Amino acid sequence: MANSSIEWTQMTWNPTTGCTKISSGCKFCYAETMTRRLKAMGQKKYDKGFNIVCIHPSTLSLPYQWKLPKHIFVDSMSDLFHKDVPFEFIQKVFFVMNDNPQHIFQVLTKRADRLKELHSQLRWTNNIWMGVSVEDKTVLHRINLMRHINAKIKFLSCEPLLEDLGILNLTDIHWVIVGGESGVRARPMNPQWVINIQRQCEEQNVAFFFKQWGTWGEDGVKRNKKENGSTLLGKIWKEEPIIEQI
C-alpha cells in the first residue's frame, strides 16, 4: 500500500498486478508504463511485466495496518475483475474490505460484464465503492451493467475522456469523475465534453469530480499537466457522494 497522488483517493492497494487492454482508454495505460519502471527498479511484484495478471496474497494484510480511516483505491495497477483473477481470490479481497469498515475502498473496473456476473456472490458492505471506466460511447453499456450491482456507492470514471458521451442516464449512479489524458502521446479533450457531463450531473443530482485537464489544456495548448490544472468554468469541482443521503 502506498500514498497516492490521485486526487480522488488517498492510498493505493494492489492485491493483483498486471492487466490486458480491452478498450480505447487502455491505449496509453499509465499502469503499463509504471510497471515497466518498477520492474526496471527490481521490484519483484512486477517482475512478470504488465501483460501477465498476478495475485499477491501477502498484500491482503495491509489494510489492517492502517487504523485511521483512509480512501483506498483498489488495484490501481490492475483490474480486480479481470478474467485471470480467480473468483476465490476476489472473495478474499472482499473479505478484507468487509473486515475493515474504517476505510472506504474504491474499486474500478473495465470488466463490467464479469462484475455483473459475480456481484451477487460477494458481500457489499457500505464501505465498498464500485466504479466502471467510461471513456467513450463504445463502452456506455458499462453504465447499464453498473445499475445491477449491489454496491451502495456506484461511480463512473470518465478518464481519459475521449469524446462527447452525449445524453447520459445517471440513475443509481452517485459519483462521476472526469479527467483528460496525460503523457507525451496524450489525446486532447474538448472542454465541451466535460461541461456536458458536469451539467448532466447537476441536473440529475450526482456528485461531479473534475480531476484534471491533463497534457492538453482547456485552451487546447499542450503543456505540463500541472500547469493546465483542473479549473472548469472558473471553479474547482471536487464533489464526493454524501453517503448519509444515499
Backbone as CSV, one residue per row, in Angstrom:
resi,resn,N_x,N_y,N_z,CA_x,CA_y,CA_z,C_x,C_y,C_z
1,MET,0.844,-1.188,0.000,0.000,0.000,0.000,0.878,1.236,0.000
2,ALA,0.435,2.272,-0.711,1.267,3.462,-0.803,0.386,4.696,-0.863
3,ASN,0.936,5.836,-0.393,0.242,7.098,-0.549,0.048,7.371,-2.036
4,SER,-1.073,7.972,-2.372,-1.410,8.181,-3.782,-1.466,9.658,-4.121
5,SER,-1.023,9.987,-5.333,-1.163,11.346,-5.846,-2.463,11.512,-6.632
6,ILE,-3.236,10.440,-6.747,-4.523,10.502,-7.441,-5.482,11.329,-6.593
7,GLU,-6.059,12.362,-7.176,-6.787,13.369,-6.408,-8.025,12.840,-5.698
8,TRP,-8.641,11.797,-6.214,-9.904,11.343,-5.625,-9.724,10.203,-4.624
9,THR,-8.497,9.904,-4.258,-8.247,8.861,-3.268,-7.074,9.277,-2.392
10,GLN,-6.719,8.434,-1.408,-5.589,8.738,-0.529,-4.479,7.695,-0.626
11,MET,-4.878,6.432,-0.771,-3.921,5.332,-0.793,-4.232,4.414,-1.968
12,THR,-3.239,3.641,-2.382,-3.477,2.569,-3.351,-3.103,1.235,-2.712
13,TRP,-3.843,0.211,-3.078,-3.628,-1.152,-2.558,-3.789,-2.097,-3.744
14,ASN,-2.744,-2.869,-4.030,-2.737,-3.702,-5.230,-2.604,-5.186,-4.892
15,PRO,-3.705,-5.843,-4.528,-3.661,-7.288,-4.306,-3.448,-8.078,-5.592
16,THR,-3.670,-7.449,-6.743,-3.294,-8.056,-8.024,-2.514,-7.031,-8.825
17,THR,-1.690,-7.522,-9.747,-0.964,-6.652,-10.664,-1.094,-7.227,-12.076
18,GLY,-0.900,-6.368,-13.066,-0.979,-6.800,-14.453,-2.376,-6.690,-15.017
19,CYS,-2.446,-6.562,-16.338,-3.749,-6.418,-16.988,-3.563,-6.639,-18.485
20,THR,-4.668,-6.592,-19.225,-4.632,-6.614,-20.687,-5.600,-5.550,-21.192
21,LYS,-5.355,-5.042,-22.380,-6.115,-3.916,-22.900,-7.400,-4.385,-23.581
22,ILE,-8.504,-3.691,-23.263,-9.791,-4.115,-23.829,-10.577,-2.981,-24.488
23,SER,-10.196,-1.725,-24.270,-10.934,-0.624,-24.896,-10.004,0.552,-25.118
24,SER,-10.513,1.591,-25.772,-9.658,2.684,-26.236,-8.982,3.446,-25.107
25,GLY,-9.585,3.452,-23.927,-8.964,4.125,-22.794,-7.679,3.467,-22.347
26,CYS,-7.475,2.235,-22.753,-6.290,1.471,-22.354,-5.060,1.785,-23.200
27,LYS,-5.236,2.508,-24.284,-4.170,2.634,-25.282,-2.839,3.084,-24.689
28,PHE,-2.875,4.113,-23.850,-1.643,4.618,-23.240,-1.708,4.436,-21.720
29,CYS,-1.955,3.224,-21.299,-2.209,2.904,-19.888,-1.043,3.333,-18.986
30,TYR,-1.369,4.141,-17.969,-0.319,4.601,-17.055,0.236,3.453,-16.232
31,ALA,-0.610,2.448,-15.923,-0.146,1.318,-15.130,0.876,0.479,-15.893
32,GLU,0.713,0.411,-17.203,1.683,-0.311,-18.020,3.044,0.385,-17.970
33,THR,3.022,1.709,-18.117,4.268,2.473,-18.038,4.912,2.334,-16.670
34,MET,4.095,2.437,-15.616,4.617,2.333,-14.260,5.162,0.938,-13.972
35,THR,4.524,-0.090,-14.527,5.011,-1.455,-14.331,6.409,-1.633,-14.911
36,ARG,6.628,-1.091,-16.105,7.959,-1.172,-16.705,8.999,-0.495,-15.818
37,ARG,8.615,0.644,-15.264,9.541,1.387,-14.410,9.851,0.602,-13.125
38,LEU,8.822,0.051,-12.500,9.015,-0.692,-11.248,9.788,-1.984,-11.480
39,LYS,9.548,-2.617,-12.608,10.309,-3.821,-12.950,11.789,-3.483,-13.124
40,ALA,12.069,-2.387,-13.811,13.457,-1.961,-14.014,14.141,-1.615,-12.700
41,MET,13.345,-1.196,-11.709,13.884,-0.870,-10.393,14.102,-2.119,-9.540
42,GLY,13.703,-3.290,-10.071,13.929,-4.542,-9.367,12.845,-4.936,-8.386
43,GLN,11.660,-4.324,-8.479,10.575,-4.691,-7.571,9.960,-6.012,-8.039
44,LYS,10.091,-7.032,-7.211,9.707,-8.390,-7.595,8.216,-8.516,-7.919
45,LYS,7.425,-7.703,-7.294,5.978,-7.762,-7.526,5.625,-7.535,-8.992
46,TYR,6.531,-6.882,-9.727,6.256,-6.524,-11.114,7.198,-7.215,-12.092
47,ASP,7.887,-8.260,-11.628,8.921,-8.859,-12.478,8.373,-9.635,-13.669
48,LYS,7.073,-9.940,-13.680,6.488,-10.647,-14.824,5.928,-9.698,-15.870
49,GLY,6.088,-8.417,-15.619,5.618,-7.438,-16.586,4.136,-7.143,-16.456
50,PHE,3.631,-6.354,-17.393,2.256,-5.866,-17.313,1.228,-6.836,-17.863
51,ASN,1.560,-7.615,-18.872,0.569,-8.421,-19.580,0.230,-9.746,-18.908
52,ILE,0.851,-10.026,-17.787,0.536,-11.233,-17.016,-0.090,-10.806,-15.697
53,VAL,-1.305,-11.273,-15.451,-2.014,-10.926,-14.218,-1.537,-11.848,-13.100
54,CYS,-1.141,-11.239,-11.991,-0.637,-11.998,-10.839,-1.428,-11.622,-9.594
55,ILE,-1.666,-12.593,-8.735,-2.281,-12.316,-7.441,-1.185,-12.277,-6.380
56,HIS,-1.427,-11.494,-5.332,-0.419,-11.295,-4.289,-1.065,-11.475,-2.909
57,PRO,-1.226,-12.717,-2.473,-1.871,-12.981,-1.179,-1.212,-12.265,-0.009
58,SER,0.097,-12.020,-0.114,0.802,-11.385,1.004,0.331,-9.953,1.255
59,THR,-0.342,-9.349,0.271,-0.807,-7.967,0.431,-2.138,-7.868,1.173
60,LEU,-2.793,-8.987,1.391,-4.133,-8.952,1.972,-4.153,-8.426,3.401
61,SER,-3.034,-8.465,4.070,-2.986,-7.990,5.458,-2.789,-6.479,5.560
62,LEU,-2.431,-5.831,4.461,-2.037,-4.421,4.538,-3.115,-3.481,5.065
63,PRO,-4.379,-3.578,4.634,-5.377,-2.626,5.143,-5.573,-2.679,6.653
64,TYR,-5.253,-3.797,7.274,-5.384,-3.914,8.726,-4.371,-3.037,9.451
65,GLN,-3.311,-2.663,8.760,-2.242,-1.889,9.389,-2.565,-0.400,9.456
66,TRP,-3.612,0.021,8.750,-3.998,1.428,8.729,-5.225,1.613,9.608
67,LYS,-5.023,2.141,10.798,-6.112,2.268,11.759,-6.965,3.507,11.510
68,LEU,-6.309,4.590,11.053,-7.079,5.787,10.758,-7.810,5.604,9.427
69,PRO,-9.018,6.111,9.302,-9.800,5.932,8.070,-9.082,6.486,6.843
70,LYS,-9.108,5.721,5.760,-8.488,6.120,4.507,-9.432,5.830,3.343
71,HIS,-9.304,6.617,2.278,-9.887,6.259,0.991,-8.823,5.464,0.241
72,ILE,-9.138,4.241,-0.136,-8.155,3.339,-0.716,-8.613,2.894,-2.103
73,PHE,-7.805,3.199,-3.103,-8.061,2.774,-4.479,-7.519,1.350,-4.624
74,VAL,-8.406,0.417,-4.925,-8.046,-0.998,-5.023,-7.632,-1.330,-6.461
75,ASP,-6.428,-1.867,-6.599,-5.905,-2.304,-7.898,-5.718,-1.163,-8.895
76,SER,-4.973,-0.175,-8.480,-4.615,0.903,-9.400,-3.686,0.407,-10.503
77,MET,-3.049,-0.755,-10.272,-2.106,-1.327,-11.241,-2.663,-2.575,-11.921
78,SER,-3.980,-2.763,-11.831,-4.575,-3.987,-12.371,-6.074,-3.794,-12.493
79,ASP,-6.805,-4.894,-12.614,-8.269,-4.876,-12.645,-8.741,-6.100,-11.869
80,LEU,-9.375,-5.863,-10.725,-9.775,-6.963,-9.848,-10.711,-7.946,-10.539
81,PHE,-11.466,-7.474,-11.536,-12.434,-8.345,-12.206,-11.924,-8.861,-13.556
82,HIS,-10.625,-8.815,-13.750,-10.022,-9.434,-14.933,-10.307,-10.936,-14.897
83,LYS,-10.488,-11.546,-16.057,-10.831,-12.968,-16.133,-9.753,-13.867,-15.538
84,ASP,-8.531,-13.376,-15.442,-7.435,-14.190,-14.915,-7.280,-14.092,-13.400
85,VAL,-8.136,-13.305,-12.759,-8.134,-13.260,-11.294,-9.152,-14.281,-10.796
86,PRO,-8.727,-15.322,-10.089,-9.665,-16.357,-9.629,-10.746,-15.762,-8.725
87,PHE,-11.964,-16.265,-8.867,-13.058,-15.759,-8.049,-12.754,-15.935,-6.566
88,GLU,-12.098,-17.016,-6.210,-11.766,-17.266,-4.809,-10.874,-16.158,-4.256
89,PHE,-9.999,-15.614,-5.091,-9.145,-14.523,-4.623,-9.937,-13.221,-4.520
90,ILE,-10.844,-12.989,-5.451,-11.725,-11.818,-5.342,-12.498,-11.870,-4.028
91,GLN,-12.980,-13.054,-3.661,-13.691,-13.212,-2.391,-12.803,-12.844,-1.211
92,LYS,-11.531,-13.220,-1.274,-10.614,-12.892,-0.184,-10.393,-11.385,-0.090
93,VAL,-10.280,-10.726,-1.223,-10.137,-9.273,-1.231,-11.372,-8.624,-0.624
94,PHE,-12.549,-9.123,-0.982,-13.783,-8.579,-0.426,-13.879,-8.836,1.070
95,PHE,-13.410,-9.969,1.529,-13.423,-10.236,2.972,-12.603,-9.188,3.712
96,VAL,-11.426,-8.855,3.169,-10.580,-7.838,3.794,-11.315,-6.496,3.827
97,MET,-11.965,-6.137,2.733,-12.698,-4.867,2.696,-13.867,-4.893,3.670
98,ASN,-14.578,-6.010,3.728,-15.682,-6.150,4.679,-15.200,-6.020,6.120
99,ASP,-13.982,-6.509,6.360,-13.443,-6.601,7.715,-12.745,-5.321,8.158
100,ASN,-12.706,-4.318,7.288,-12.060,-3.044,7.624,-13.005,-1.878,7.354
101,PRO,-14.090,-1.779,8.118,-15.103,-0.759,7.847,-14.623,0.662,8.097
102,GLN,-13.449,0.814,8.709,-12.929,2.166,8.933,-12.469,2.817,7.634
103,HIS,-12.213,2.010,6.620,-11.743,2.527,5.333,-12.859,2.541,4.295
104,ILE,-12.702,3.405,3.304,-13.525,3.356,2.094,-12.659,2.777,0.984
105,PHE,-13.128,1.696,0.385,-12.394,1.031,-0.695,-13.049,1.384,-2.024
106,GLN,-12.264,1.924,-2.939,-12.758,2.358,-4.244,-12.230,1.386,-5.304
107,VAL,-13.127,0.576,-5.834,-12.763,-0.452,-6.812,-13.212,0.038,-8.190
108,LEU,-12.316,-0.012,-9.164,-12.627,0.467,-10.512,-12.293,-0.620,-11.525
109,THR,-13.238,-0.902,-12.414,-13.029,-1.958,-13.401,-13.463,-1.513,-14.791
110,LYS,-12.892,-2.144,-15.799,-13.405,-2.059,-17.166,-14.152,-3.331,-17.535
111,ARG,-14.126,-4.313,-16.636,-14.783,-5.608,-16.896,-16.163,-5.635,-16.244
112,ALA,-17.037,-4.738,-16.689,-18.364,-4.637,-16.088,-19.179,-5.908,-16.273
113,ASP,-18.918,-6.647,-17.349,-19.664,-7.874,-17.587,-19.341,-8.934,-16.523
114,ARG,-18.052,-9.078,-16.188,-17.695,-10.053,-15.147,-18.151,-9.566,-13.772
115,LEU,-18.078,-8.282,-13.550,-18.606,-7.717,-12.308,-20.073,-8.074,-12.141
116,LYS,-20.850,-7.881,-13.208,-22.283,-8.207,-13.157,-22.495,-9.690,-12.891
117,GLU,-21.660,-10.531,-13.477,-21.780,-11.976,-13.322,-21.522,-12.425,-11.881
118,LEU,-20.604,-11.760,-11.193,-20.149,-12.225,-9.882,-20.730,-11.454,-8.698
119,HIS,-21.311,-10.290,-8.945,-21.603,-9.378,-7.839,-22.523,-9.966,-6.784
120,SER,-23.480,-10.808,-7.162,-24.433,-11.347,-6.187,-23.794,-12.367,-5.247
121,GLN,-22.598,-12.813,-5.591,-21.891,-13.776,-4.752,-20.895,-13.103,-3.810
122,LEU,-20.894,-11.784,-3.806,-19.972,-11.013,-2.985,-20.748,-10.213,-1.945
123,ARG,-20.091,-9.912,-0.835,-20.731,-9.153,0.239,-20.358,-7.682,0.091
124,TRP,-21.358,-6.853,-0.167,-21.135,-5.441,-0.435,-21.423,-4.607,0.804
125,THR,-20.443,-4.495,1.685,-20.594,-3.591,2.809,-20.548,-2.149,2.304
126,ASN,-21.071,-1.220,3.115,-21.247,0.157,2.654,-19.943,0.893,2.380
127,ASN,-18.828,0.330,2.829,-17.535,0.994,2.615,-16.876,0.607,1.289
128,ILE,-17.577,-0.158,0.454,-17.035,-0.543,-0.853,-17.735,0.275,-1.933
129,TRP,-16.984,1.161,-2.564,-17.499,1.956,-3.675,-17.067,1.278,-4.966
130,MET,-18.006,1.037,-5.867,-17.716,0.303,-7.099,-17.874,1.218,-8.305
131,GLY,-16.860,1.218,-9.166,-16.907,2.072,-10.348,-16.551,1.344,-11.628
132,VAL,-16.975,1.923,-12.750,-16.581,1.431,-14.067,-16.012,2.587,-14.878
133,SER,-15.088,2.275,-15.766,-14.497,3.278,-16.661,-15.399,3.475,-17.874
134,VAL,-15.651,4.724,-18.210,-16.481,5.055,-19.380,-15.768,6.179,-20.126
135,GLU,-14.940,5.794,-21.103,-14.099,6.771,-21.778,-14.671,7.257,-23.109
136,ASP,-15.569,6.477,-23.716,-16.183,6.908,-24.980,-17.525,6.185,-25.147
137,LYS,-18.219,6.454,-26.239,-19.568,5.914,-26.429,-19.586,4.402,-26.626
138,THR,-18.477,3.825,-27.044,-18.462,2.376,-27.290,-18.625,1.569,-26.004
139,VAL,-18.411,2.204,-24.851,-18.497,1.458,-23.582,-19.599,2.000,-22.676
140,LEU,-20.552,2.713,-23.241,-21.659,3.225,-22.431,-22.476,2.109,-21.789
141,HIS,-22.435,0.910,-22.385,-23.183,-0.213,-21.814,-22.704,-0.562,-20.404
142,ARG,-21.481,-0.173,-20.080,-20.971,-0.448,-18.732,-21.817,0.246,-17.660
143,ILE,-22.370,1.408,-18.009,-23.209,2.131,-17.041,-24.454,1.313,-16.718
144,ASN,-25.088,0.755,-17.738,-26.290,-0.055,-17.507,-25.983,-1.283,-16.670
145,LEU,-24.835,-1.908,-16.901,-24.449,-3.061,-16.098,-24.244,-2.660,-14.641
146,MET,-23.721,-1.464,-14.416,-23.480,-0.998,-13.048,-24.755,-0.867,-12.230
147,ARG,-25.866,-0.579,-12.912,-27.114,-0.365,-12.164,-27.547,-1.602,-11.380
148,HIS,-27.076,-2.772,-11.791,-27.491,-4.023,-11.156,-26.599,-4.410,-9.978
149,ILE,-25.519,-3.660,-9.767,-24.545,-4.027,-8.745,-25.065,-3.633,-7.363
150,ASN,-24.758,-4.443,-6.365,-25.281,-4.235,-5.019,-24.513,-3.212,-4.193
151,ALA,-23.483,-2.594,-4.758,-22.715,-1.593,-4.018,-23.604,-0.398,-3.661
152,LYS,-23.387,0.148,-2.453,-24.179,1.313,-2.047,-23.775,2.549,-2.839
153,ILE,-22.477,2.704,-3.095,-21.983,3.821,-3.897,-21.470,3.272,-5.222
154,LYS,-22.015,3.798,-6.322,-21.599,3.392,-7.667,-21.102,4.637,-8.403
155,PHE,-19.959,4.478,-9.083,-19.398,5.660,-9.733,-18.853,5.341,-11.123
156,LEU,-18.663,6.421,-11.892,-18.082,6.334,-13.225,-16.762,7.081,-13.243
157,SER,-15.773,6.507,-13.909,-14.516,7.209,-14.161,-14.425,7.471,-15.655
158,CYS,-14.641,8.714,-16.030,-14.561,9.109,-17.439,-13.178,9.706,-17.676
159,GLU,-12.190,8.852,-17.593,-10.794,9.260,-17.719,-9.974,8.137,-18.342
160,PRO,-9.299,8.389,-19.440,-9.334,9.651,-20.187,-10.646,9.804,-20.959
161,LEU,-11.230,10.974,-20.897,-12.444,11.245,-21.672,-12.037,11.503,-23.114
162,LEU,-12.520,10.659,-24.034,-12.034,10.685,-25.418,-13.034,11.242,-26.421
163,GLU,-14.279,11.433,-25.995,-15.265,12.035,-26.891,-16.465,12.487,-26.073
164,ASP,-17.362,13.204,-26.714,-18.600,13.608,-26.065,-19.447,12.355,-25.824
165,LEU,-19.899,12.165,-24.603,-20.669,10.966,-24.269,-22.165,11.124,-24.545
166,GLY,-22.568,12.318,-24.956,-23.977,12.509,-25.283,-24.858,12.554,-24.049
167,ILE,-26.106,12.146,-24.218,-27.067,12.151,-23.111,-26.840,10.923,-22.244
168,LEU,-26.695,11.139,-20.938,-26.405,10.057,-20.002,-27.571,9.838,-19.046
169,ASN,-27.898,8.590,-18.833,-28.857,8.230,-17.784,-28.044,7.852,-16.553
170,LEU,-28.049,8.716,-15.542,-27.240,8.500,-14.350,-28.059,7.963,-13.173
171,THR,-29.180,7.361,-13.477,-29.987,6.735,-12.434,-29.157,5.692,-11.685
172,ASP,-29.174,5.766,-10.364,-28.427,4.850,-9.482,-26.917,4.999,-9.598
173,ILE,-26.448,6.078,-10.193,-25.027,6.416,-10.191,-24.853,7.601,-9.233
174,HIS,-23.851,7.534,-8.364,-23.722,8.521,-7.293,-22.551,9.483,-7.464
175,TRP,-21.653,9.162,-8.375,-20.424,9.968,-8.480,-19.862,9.803,-9.882
176,VAL,-19.413,10.904,-10.483,-18.762,10.851,-11.797,-17.441,11.610,-11.715
177,ILE,-16.358,10.923,-12.074,-15.026,11.514,-12.118,-14.658,11.713,-13.592
178,VAL,-14.159,12.895,-13.936,-13.770,13.181,-15.313,-12.329,13.683,-15.334
179,GLY,-11.576,13.248,-16.325,-10.204,13.726,-16.450,-9.684,13.558,-17.866
180,GLY,-8.751,14.424,-18.242,-8.086,14.318,-19.523,-6.848,13.449,-19.420
181,GLU,-6.363,13.017,-20.565,-5.211,12.121,-20.611,-3.913,12.911,-20.419
182,SER,-2.916,12.262,-19.809,-1.610,12.880,-19.648,-0.541,12.005,-20.287
183,GLY,0.637,12.585,-20.489,1.714,11.858,-21.147,2.026,12.455,-22.512
184,VAL,3.175,12.097,-23.062,3.630,12.701,-24.320,2.718,12.372,-25.498
185,ARG,2.015,11.233,-25.428,1.137,10.839,-26.540,-0.338,11.081,-26.227
186,ALA,-0.606,11.883,-25.228,-1.983,12.111,-24.771,-2.887,12.625,-25.872
187,ARG,-4.119,12.143,-25.846,-5.139,12.605,-26.779,-5.892,13.785,-26.159
188,PRO,-6.192,14.834,-26.935,-6.823,16.032,-26.366,-8.274,15.791,-25.952
189,MET,-8.735,16.606,-25.001,-10.108,16.537,-24.509,-10.786,17.885,-24.749
190,ASN,-11.909,17.872,-25.428,-12.659,19.095,-25.713,-13.389,19.558,-24.447
191,PRO,-13.234,20.827,-24.049,-13.905,21.319,-22.847,-15.410,21.094,-22.857
192,GLN,-16.043,21.150,-24.031,-17.492,20.987,-24.094,-17.920,19.586,-23.676
193,TRP,-17.060,18.577,-23.909,-17.374,17.226,-23.464,-17.502,17.172,-21.941
194,VAL,-16.600,17.896,-21.279,-16.596,17.909,-19.814,-17.802,18.677,-19.286
195,ILE,-18.059,19.824,-19.888,-19.193,20.649,-19.459,-20.496,19.889,-19.623
196,ASN,-20.619,19.116,-20.696,-21.824,18.318,-20.924,-22.063,17.345,-19.767
197,ILE,-21.003,16.702,-19.294,-21.138,15.757,-18.180,-21.452,16.504,-16.881
198,GLN,-20.748,17.610,-16.641,-20.979,18.368,-15.404,-22.424,18.836,-15.301
199,ARG,-22.971,19.321,-16.391,-24.347,19.829,-16.364,-25.348,18.698,-16.128
200,GLN,-25.082,17.541,-16.720,-25.991,16.418,-16.506,-25.894,15.890,-15.074
201,CYS,-24.699,15.916,-14.501,-24.560,15.537,-13.092,-25.372,16.487,-12.209
202,GLU,-25.270,17.773,-12.488,-26.006,18.765,-11.705,-27.512,18.552,-11.844
203,GLU,-27.956,18.303,-13.055,-29.388,18.104,-13.301,-29.921,16.841,-12.636
204,GLN,-29.065,15.807,-12.543,-29.506,14.525,-12.010,-29.028,14.282,-10.575
205,ASN,-28.515,15.357,-9.955,-28.110,15.309,-8.545,-27.044,14.245,-8.279
206,VAL,-26.016,14.253,-9.118,-24.894,13.322,-8.999,-23.622,14.121,-8.709
207,ALA,-22.830,13.665,-7.749,-21.583,14.358,-7.415,-20.627,14.336,-8.610
208,PHE,-19.989,15.469,-8.872,-19.094,15.626,-10.022,-17.705,16.000,-9.542
209,PHE,-16.702,15.261,-10.032,-15.314,15.487,-9.634,-14.482,15.653,-10.903
210,PHE,-13.934,16.846,-11.101,-13.079,17.067,-12.263,-11.628,16.942,-11.824
211,LYS,-10.973,15.903,-12.288,-9.627,15.574,-11.826,-8.550,16.446,-12.458
212,GLN,-8.585,16.587,-13.790,-7.506,17.318,-14.456,-7.823,17.528,-15.937
213,TRP,-7.142,18.537,-16.525,-7.165,18.674,-17.978,-6.177,17.717,-18.623
214,GLY,-5.100,17.420,-17.919,-4.077,16.550,-18.486,-3.074,17.331,-19.319
215,THR,-2.519,16.666,-20.299,-1.464,17.267,-21.119,-1.984,18.406,-21.995
216,TRP,-3.246,18.321,-22.407,-3.845,19.375,-23.248,-4.718,20.269,-22.370
217,GLY,-4.433,21.556,-22.381,-5.167,22.487,-21.537,-6.548,22.817,-22.063
218,GLU,-7.297,23.516,-21.241,-8.637,23.962,-21.628,-8.581,24.823,-22.885
219,ASP,-7.437,25.483,-23.096,-7.256,26.348,-24.258,-6.708,25.608,-25.467
220,GLY,-6.562,24.278,-25.352,-6.064,23.489,-26.474,-4.562,23.499,-26.634
221,VAL,-3.849,24.028,-25.637,-2.390,24.086,-25.693,-1.800,22.900,-24.930
222,LYS,-0.772,22.294,-25.524,-0.114,21.142,-24.911,1.005,21.635,-23.994
223,ARG,0.921,21.224,-22.710,1.925,21.646,-21.742,1.910,20.676,-20.556
224,ASN,2.706,20.928,-19.555,2.722,20.101,-18.349,1.345,20.078,-17.708
225,LYS,0.892,18.897,-17.293,-0.471,18.774,-16.752,-0.674,19.616,-15.493
226,LYS,0.380,19.830,-14.712,0.241,20.657,-13.514,-0.062,22.106,-13.891
227,GLU,0.521,22.580,-14.979,0.233,23.933,-15.452,-1.201,24.048,-15.933
228,ASN,-1.710,23.004,-16.559,-3.082,23.034,-17.078,-4.117,22.986,-15.951
229,GLY,-3.770,22.344,-14.852,-4.637,22.356,-13.681,-5.960,21.641,-13.861
230,SER,-6.954,22.067,-13.068,-8.252,21.389,-13.064,-9.416,22.362,-12.897
231,THR,-9.228,23.584,-13.341,-10.311,24.565,-13.269,-11.264,24.380,-14.445
232,LEU,-12.543,24.324,-14.150,-13.585,24.194,-15.175,-14.658,25.240,-14.908
233,LEU,-14.977,26.026,-15.911,-15.988,27.079,-15.771,-15.659,28.003,-14.600
234,GLY,-14.355,28.233,-14.415,-13.911,29.181,-13.403,-13.864,28.670,-11.985
235,LYS,-14.046,27.375,-11.784,-14.016,26.853,-10.426,-13.427,25.444,-10.392
236,ILE,-13.143,24.990,-9.183,-12.643,23.638,-8.946,-13.820,22.753,-8.523
237,TRP,-13.938,21.590,-9.153,-15.039,20.670,-8.863,-14.470,19.415,-8.207
238,LYS,-14.650,19.295,-6.901,-14.138,18.142,-6.158,-15.246,17.532,-5.303
239,GLU,-16.406,17.406,-5.872,-17.543,16.866,-5.118,-17.377,15.355,-4.881
240,GLU,-17.927,14.899,-3.765,-17.967,13.475,-3.455,-19.393,13.111,-3.046
241,PRO,-19.760,11.838,-3.160,-21.106,11.452,-2.739,-21.310,11.690,-1.251
242,ILE,-22.490,12.147,-0.892,-22.847,12.306,0.517,-23.527,11.015,0.959
243,ILE,-22.777,10.181,1.653,-23.219,8.808,1.945,-24.508,8.808,2.757
244,GLU,-24.629,9.733,3.695,-25.810,9.740,4.573,-27.101,9.958,3.806
245,GLN,-27.001,10.563,2.609,-28.195,10.875,1.816,-28.525,9.752,0.824
246,ILE,-27.718,8.720,0.814,-27.925,7.648,-0.167,-28.478,6.410,0.514
